[in-house]
Amino acid sequence: MARGTGKFKQKRGGGRNFSRNMVLDENGTAVSTDQRWRDKKEEEEEDSEDDSEEEESQEEEESEEEGAEGTSQQELSRAERKEQKKKQAAAKADADEPEEDEDLINPNHVTRKMNISDLNSPRQLTRREREAKEKKEAKEHYMKLHIAGKTDEAKADLARLAKIRAEREAAAAKRKAEADARQAESNAKKAAAKAGRRI
């Protein structure tokens, strides 16, 4: 018997998981009624609740330690707590600002402050925008000259067009002369046929 063969056959690819037994909850989201998925979801929610409770308790301890006005965290309203957190975050951000090292400063980075007067003034075009604008203007100028027949290409086109027109007129005149000659010949034959009957 070969090695590795036995009772269990190795399966390739996972099974298909269809979302059966779905029900809409009060928020309008689809929720599985399958017990396996519900258990996993409840565990995740419990973990996230535990994490959020730990964070809240840490925040309460920090605010009680700082005690700006001597009041406890529980006595503050929600809006006051938010304001206090914002102040703490701003103070922390100010304290955390590192001093810029000359070697780490990017010389190409320019922080330009905009004034209200700058909004009405036309901004300076970049090199690519300027080149694109110049190219467009040059093309429009060339097309105007081309339409007026002042460019070399337009002159060559007009000369070729005049030559073609002359050839077409000559061919039309030749066809008309041939048609007139055939008509005159057929008229002469008819006239000769009529004259031959009368005799």
Disulfide bonds with the S-S distance in Angstrom:
none
